[in-house]
């Protein structure tokens, strides 16, 4: 566990040392010995923001400090932190601080600041996480897929489910499947088990999931809150304490049972592929 936490901190330290340089998500994730797919999911659960949001906020914090305590020109600070023009920098600066770079140079200007992240272990009580390790044979799902950017997926995926509900394409919606594309973007599938004797619904595709070990986590209660709560616990509490296994495969699965009469009794599952160390 300690090594895992240290690796994640090293990735954040790498970001901090290179805020004025071009940052690559694959290089950042490698510092934590994780794939970009898992790194971004873990970062979001542990830190409450995306990797991109953290980088932008830290750059805006440092840019404001340089504006207020030096005679550097706005165009030079914009270039230092990766902005192609003073205009694009000014827009980003105003979104973060609520004032323009020129106003920030005035005495008494009110600015925002995000301090560097430091990962540490804290003891939390009262949280029970119900899970089991299972082995599954390979299986195939059939469904509709859409590509998402890791920066906006939390907002956009619920919209995707809303679109699907208006035109269900012959699917029950048993699964939500995330499959990595390139570390920055991923495919999200709304899917069912594939039954070869049935025709594939129009607009749908199949996806084969390899056999192997899975950690299966039970979520109980109204959606999406119950699943989001468990998801945060998985990445921020369970994974750092995991021993004897490591993450496998750049994909993860959500499994939905039919809604219960009482939303408090609704059950769903999050499944994460593993392999023994």
C-alpha positions as CSV (number, residue, x, y, z in Angstrom):
1,X,0.0,0.0,0.0
2,X,2.7,2.4,1.0
3,X,4.5,1.9,-2.4
4,X,1.2,2.6,-4.2
5,X,0.7,5.9,-2.4
6,X,4.3,6.9,-3.0
7,X,3.9,6.2,-6.7
8,X,0.8,8.3,-7.0
9,X,2.5,11.2,-5.1
10,X,5.5,10.9,-7.5
11,X,3.0,11.4,-10.4
12,X,1.7,14.6,-8.8
13,X,5.3,15.8,-8.1
14,X,6.0,15.3,-11.8
15,X,3.1,17.5,-12.7
16,X,4.2,20.2,-10.3
17,X,7.8,20.2,-11.7
18,X,6.6,20.5,-15.3
19,X,3.7,22.9,-15.1
20,X,5.4,25.3,-17.6
21,X,6.1,22.4,-20.0
22,X,3.8,20.2,-22.1
23,X,2.5,17.4,-19.9
24,X,1.6,14.0,-21.3
25,X,-0.9,11.8,-19.5
26,X,0.9,8.6,-20.3
27,X,4.1,9.9,-18.7
28,X,2.2,11.1,-15.7
29,X,0.4,7.8,-15.2
30,X,3.7,5.9,-15.6
31,X,5.0,7.6,-12.5
32,X,2.3,5.8,-10.6
33,X,2.8,2.5,-12.5
34,X,-0.8,2.8,-13.9
35,X,-2.3,3.0,-17.3
36,X,-3.7,6.4,-18.3
37,X,-7.2,4.8,-18.2
38,X,-7.0,3.8,-14.5
39,X,-4.9,6.7,-13.5
40,X,-7.5,9.2,-14.5
41,X,-10.3,7.3,-12.9
42,X,-8.4,7.0,-9.6
43,X,-7.3,10.7,-9.7
44,X,-10.9,11.8,-10.1
45,X,-12.1,9.7,-7.2
46,X,-9.3,10.6,-4.9
47,X,-8.9,14.3,-5.7
48,X,-12.4,15.4,-6.7
49,X,-11.3,16.8,-10.0
50,X,-9.9,15.6,-13.3
51,X,-6.2,15.6,-14.1
52,X,-6.7,18.4,-16.7
53,X,-8.7,20.5,-14.2
54,X,-5.9,20.2,-11.6
55,X,-3.2,21.1,-14.2
56,X,-5.2,24.2,-15.4
57,X,-5.9,25.3,-11.9
58,X,-2.3,25.0,-10.8
59,X,-1.1,26.9,-13.8
60,X,-3.6,29.7,-13.2
61,X,-2.5,29.9,-9.6
62,X,1.1,30.3,-10.5
63,X,0.3,32.7,-13.3
64,X,-1.6,35.0,-10.9
65,X,1.4,34.9,-8.5
66,X,3.8,35.9,-11.3
67,X,1.4,38.7,-12.5
68,X,1.2,40.3,-9.0
69,X,4.8,40.0,-7.9
70,X,6.8,40.6,-11.1
71,X,7.0,43.0,-14.1
72,X,6.5,40.2,-16.6
73,X,4.3,40.9,-19.5
74,X,1.0,39.0,-19.9
75,X,2.1,37.6,-23.3
76,X,5.2,36.1,-21.7
77,X,3.3,34.5,-18.8
78,X,0.7,33.2,-21.3
79,X,3.4,31.5,-23.4
80,X,5.1,30.1,-20.3
81,X,1.9,28.2,-19.3
82,X,1.1,26.9,-22.7
83,X,-1.4,29.4,-24.1
84,X,-1.1,30.3,-27.8
85,X,-2.3,33.9,-27.4
86,X,-2.9,36.5,-24.7
87,X,-6.6,36.4,-25.5
88,X,-6.9,32.6,-24.8
89,X,-4.9,33.1,-21.6
90,X,-7.1,36.0,-20.5
91,X,-10.3,34.0,-21.0
92,X,-8.9,31.1,-19.0
93,X,-7.6,33.4,-16.3
94,X,-11.0,35.2,-16.0
95,X,-12.8,31.9,-15.8
96,X,-10.6,30.8,-12.9
97,X,-10.1,34.1,-11.0
98,X,-13.1,36.1,-12.0
99,X,-11.0,39.0,-13.1
100,X,-8.7,39.8,-16.1
101,X,-4.9,39.6,-16.0
102,X,-4.7,43.4,-16.2
103,X,-7.0,43.7,-13.1
104,X,-4.9,41.1,-11.3
105,X,-2.0,43.5,-11.4
106,X,-3.9,46.1,-9.4
107,X,-3.3,46.4,-5.7
108,X,-5.9,44.6,-3.6
109,X,-7.1,42.3,-6.4
110,X,-9.0,39.2,-5.2
111,X,-7.5,36.0,-6.6
112,X,-8.0,32.3,-6.2
113,X,-5.3,29.7,-5.4
114,X,-5.2,26.0,-5.5
115,X,-2.4,24.5,-3.4
116,X,-0.4,21.5,-4.7
117,X,-1.9,18.1,-3.8
118,X,-0.3,15.8,-1.3
119,X,-1.5,12.3,-1.0
120,X,-1.6,10.9,2.5
121,X,-3.4,8.0,4.3
122,X,-6.1,8.8,6.7
123,X,-8.2,6.5,8.9
124,X,-11.9,6.6,8.0
125,X,-14.5,4.8,10.1
126,X,-18.0,3.4,9.5
127,X,-17.6,2.7,5.8
128,X,-18.3,-0.9,4.8
129,X,-17.5,-2.0,1.2
130,X,-19.0,-5.3,0.2
131,X,-17.1,-7.1,-2.6
132,X,-15.9,-10.6,-3.7
133,X,-13.2,-11.9,-6.1
134,X,-14.7,-14.0,-8.8
135,X,-13.4,-15.7,-11.9
136,X,-15.4,-15.4,-15.1
137,X,-15.0,-17.1,-18.5
138,X,-14.8,-14.8,-21.6
139,X,-18.1,-13.3,-22.6
140,X,-19.4,-11.0,-25.3
141,X,-21.7,-8.0,-25.0
142,X,-23.8,-6.3,-27.6
143,X,-24.6,-2.6,-27.4
144,X,-24.3,1.0,-28.5
145,X,-21.1,2.8,-27.9
146,X,-20.0,6.4,-27.8
147,X,-16.5,8.0,-27.3
148,X,-15.9,10.3,-24.4
149,X,-13.2,12.5,-23.2
150,X,-12.0,11.8,-19.7
151,X,-12.4,15.5,-18.8
152,X,-16.1,15.7,-19.5
153,X,-17.3,12.1,-19.2
154,X,-19.0,12.5,-15.8
155,X,-21.4,15.0,-17.3
156,X,-21.8,13.5,-20.7
157,X,-22.4,9.8,-19.9
158,X,-25.7,10.4,-18.1
159,X,-26.8,12.3,-21.2
160,X,-25.9,9.3,-23.2
161,X,-28.1,7.1,-21.0
162,X,-30.9,9.7,-21.5
163,X,-30.6,9.5,-25.2
164,X,-30.7,5.7,-25.1
165,X,-33.8,5.7,-22.9
166,X,-35.6,7.6,-25.6
167,X,-34.7,5.0,-28.3
168,X,-33.7,1.8,-26.6
169,X,-32.6,0.0,-29.8
170,X,-33.8,-3.4,-28.5
171,X,-31.5,-3.4,-25.5
172,X,-32.3,-3.8,-21.8
173,X,-29.3,-1.8,-20.6
174,X,-27.8,-4.5,-18.3
175,X,-24.2,-3.2,-18.6
176,X,-22.3,0.0,-18.7
177,X,-18.8,-0.8,-20.1
178,X,-15.8,1.5,-20.2
179,X,-13.1,0.5,-22.6
180,X,-9.9,2.5,-23.1
181,X,-9.0,4.0,-26.4
182,X,-5.8,6.1,-26.1
183,X,-5.5,7.1,-22.4
184,X,-7.3,10.4,-23.0
185,X,-10.5,9.2,-24.6
186,X,-12.5,6.0,-24.0
187,X,-15.6,4.2,-25.3
188,X,-18.6,3.8,-23.1
189,X,-21.1,1.1,-24.0
190,X,-24.7,0.6,-23.0
191,X,-25.0,-3.2,-23.5
192,X,-26.5,-6.6,-22.9
193,X,-25.1,-10.1,-23.0
194,X,-24.7,-11.1,-26.6
195,X,-26.9,-14.1,-27.7
196,X,-25.5,-15.4,-31.0
197,X,-28.9,-16.8,-32.1
198,X,-30.4,-13.3,-32.1
199,X,-29.9,-10.6,-34.6
200,X,-27.7,-7.7,-33.6
201,X,-30.0,-4.6,-33.3
202,X,-29.5,-1.8,-35.7
203,X,-26.8,0.6,-34.6
204,X,-25.3,-1.9,-32.2
205,X,-21.9,-3.7,-32.1
206,X,-20.3,-6.6,-30.2
207,X,-17.4,-6.5,-27.8
208,X,-15.6,-9.5,-26.3
209,X,-14.4,-9.3,-22.7
210,X,-11.5,-11.7,-21.8
211,X,-11.9,-14.2,-19.1
212,X,-10.1,-13.8,-15.8
213,X,-10.4,-12.5,-12.2
214,X,-12.8,-9.7,-11.3
215,X,-13.4,-7.8,-8.1
216,X,-17.2,-7.4,-7.9
217,X,-18.5,-4.6,-5.7
218,X,-22.1,-4.4,-4.6
219,X,-24.0,-1.1,-4.7
220,X,-27.4,-0.7,-3.0
221,X,-29.7,2.2,-3.1
222,X,-30.9,4.8,-5.6
223,X,-28.9,5.4,-8.7
224,X,-26.6,7.1,-9.6
225,X,-25.7,8.1,-6.0
226,X,-25.1,4.5,-4.7
227,X,-22.8,3.6,-7.5
228,X,-20.9,6.9,-7.3
229,X,-20.3,6.4,-3.6
230,X,-19.0,2.9,-4.0
231,X,-16.9,4.0,-7.0
232,X,-15.1,6.6,-4.9
233,X,-14.5,4.1,-2.1
234,X,-13.0,1.6,-4.6
235,X,-10.4,4.0,-5.9
236,X,-9.6,6.0,-2.7
237,X,-9.9,3.3,0.0
238,X,-10.0,-0.2,-1.3
239,X,-7.3,0.0,-4.1
240,X,-4.5,1.6,-1.9
241,X,-5.0,-1.3,0.6
242,X,-5.1,-4.1,-2.1
243,X,-2.6,-6.8,-1.6
244,X,-1.8,-9.9,-3.8
245,X,-3.5,-8.4,-6.9
246,X,-3.1,-5.6,-9.3
247,X,-5.3,-4.0,-11.9
248,X,-5.7,-5.8,-15.2
249,X,-7.2,-4.8,-18.6
250,X,-8.1,-1.2,-19.5
251,X,-11.8,-1.7,-19.1
252,X,-14.4,-1.9,-16.3
253,X,-18.0,-2.9,-16.0
254,X,-21.2,-1.7,-14.4
255,X,-23.9,-4.3,-14.0
256,X,-27.5,-3.1,-13.4
257,X,-30.4,-5.3,-12.0
258,X,-34.0,-4.3,-12.7
259,X,-35.1,-1.4,-10.5
260,X,-36.7,-2.4,-7.2
261,X,-40.1,-1.1,-6.1
262,X,-38.3,0.8,-3.3
263,X,-35.3,2.7,-4.8
264,X,-33.5,2.0,-1.5
265,X,-33.5,-1.7,-2.4
266,X,-32.1,-1.3,-6.0
267,X,-28.9,-3.3,-6.5
268,X,-26.1,-2.8,-9.0
269,X,-22.5,-3.8,-9.2
270,X,-19.1,-2.4,-10.3
271,X,-16.7,-5.0,-11.7
272,X,-12.9,-4.3,-11.9
273,X,-10.6,-6.8,-13.7
274,X,-7.6,-8.1,-11.6
275,X,-4.6,-10.4,-11.9
276,X,-2.6,-12.0,-9.1
277,X,0.8,-10.6,-8.5
